[in-house]
Amino acid sequence: MDLERLSIDRGAGPRRAYRRRSPLLKWGLIGGALAALWFLRAPILGAVGGLRQTEVELATAVMVAPSARAAEAAAASGAAANGYLVARRRAALSADTPGRIIELNVEEGTVLKKGDVVARLFSSEVEASLRRAEAELAAGAVAVEAAGASVTSAERRLEEARALVGSVTSQKDEVEAALALADSEFERAKDLFGRKAVPREQLDRAESGQAQSRARLAGAEAVLARTRAAVASAESDVEVAKLQKAQAQANIAALEAGRDLVRATLDKTFVRAPFDGVVVLKDAEVGEVVSPNALGGQSRGSVATMVDFSTLEVQVELPETSLDSVVIGRPAEVYLDAFSTERFGGTVDRIWPTANRQKATIEVRVQLDTIDPRMRPEMGVRVVFPPEVPESDGVAGDSEAPTEPQLLVPASAVVTREGQRGVFVVESGVATFRPVTAGPPLGRRVAIEKGLAEGDRVVLTPGTDLDSGSHVVTK
């Protein structure tokens, strides 16, 4: 039996069918591919365009307050600089003598009046010295009183001695008068006895009376001499008493000076406020040792730092190139970083006579017209020194200036496309043209009234080749 005749030829039939269908299949595939390309042309073109990215610079739309715009306008025509609030009257309080703090009465923010006790140092030894000085002064006062009493007593004795001298002198005068009478009677009796007119007995009596009168005169003169000596002694006692009193009084002066010295030393253990102000920094604590000349180790120099808020002013580091725009007495505008929407008036008060060579700046101080309770030392500020404007230029523009915050973008970001003003807003790397309603230019920026939101990123100076939908990359 021939088995080959029973086998199936698998290749002959299909091969002939394939050959008959292959031209139709080829043209069908080509047509399908062309149709697919036609329908997918937009995504493909977008993908190809995404491979080409344009480099651009971006800016952010920001909301700006009217005061900030005024500062920019003034800075554009005048001068501006940054600075800080400082207090003209500021003091680091320290003790005049070394010691350990045993009492501290302040914290940061404590309001003080002149003379208030800020801190007290250990002072037991000084207080004991003061008590001793006061006791010695009291003893000295008693000595002065005793010396005064001695002077009074001596002066009284002197008066008594002088009175006795007067009495003795009177007695002497009487004795002298009696002696003169006795002399006269003796001469008369002697003459009569010579003429035998009187007996010898009468002459003897006259002579005896004369001798007695002379003896009494000698006694009176001796008493007078002793009395005068007593007066001289009393006068000497008075002088000595006066000298002792003067010495006691001088000792009082020395004791008072010693007491005042101890009091001054005790007062040095009290740290007091030198003026009205507020404590801004507490530099020490109870138990620490402070010294007026602390250089290190275990001691501190100051107890607290206080400032007088009524002397707040602005310290500005002005660039040398702007010095011509600043004149003493001219007004200045101060904007605090903490309250950037508020403007505070000021006046240029002082310009430093020397410059800082490292910074190329000159320090300027601006006195504030009013001190706001919210102001604090070391707050950051920006100061604008507007140029002098004639009165005719006035405030015409101020009345028309907007009072509400405005959305600003750089003027170079606003372009015209197909008759519409707008900006290219970039989102996810794609720039999209967005029509906007723009206000008048404000320096180098433009106010956007409609079409943008705060924080939108726009293209600066978009080129003519930038289209809506273009992929961009930041330079």
Secondary structure, 3 states (H helix, E strand, C coil): CCCHHHCCCCCHHHHHHHHHHHHHHHHHHHHHHHHHHHHCHHHHHHHHHHCCCEEEEEEECEEECHHHHHHHHHHHHCEEEEEEEEECCEEEECCCCCEEEEEECCCCCCEECCCCEEEEECCHHHHHHHHHHHHHHHHHHHHHHHHHHHHHHHHHHHHHHHHHHHHHHHHHHHHHHHHHHHHHHHHHHHHHHHCCCCCHHHHHHHHHHHHHHHHHHHHHHHHHHHHHHHHHHHHHHHHHHHHHHHHHHHHHHHHHHHHHHHHHHHHCCEEECCCCEEEEEECCCCCCEECCCCCCCCEECCCEEEECHHHEEEEEEEEHHHHHHCCCCCEEEEEECCCCCCCEEEEEEEEEEEEECCCCEEEEEEEECCCCCCCCCCCEEEEEECCCCCCCCCCHHHHHCCCCCEEEEEHHHCEEECCEEEEEEEECCEEEEEECEEEEEECCEEEEEECCCCCCEEEECCCCCCCCCEEEEEC
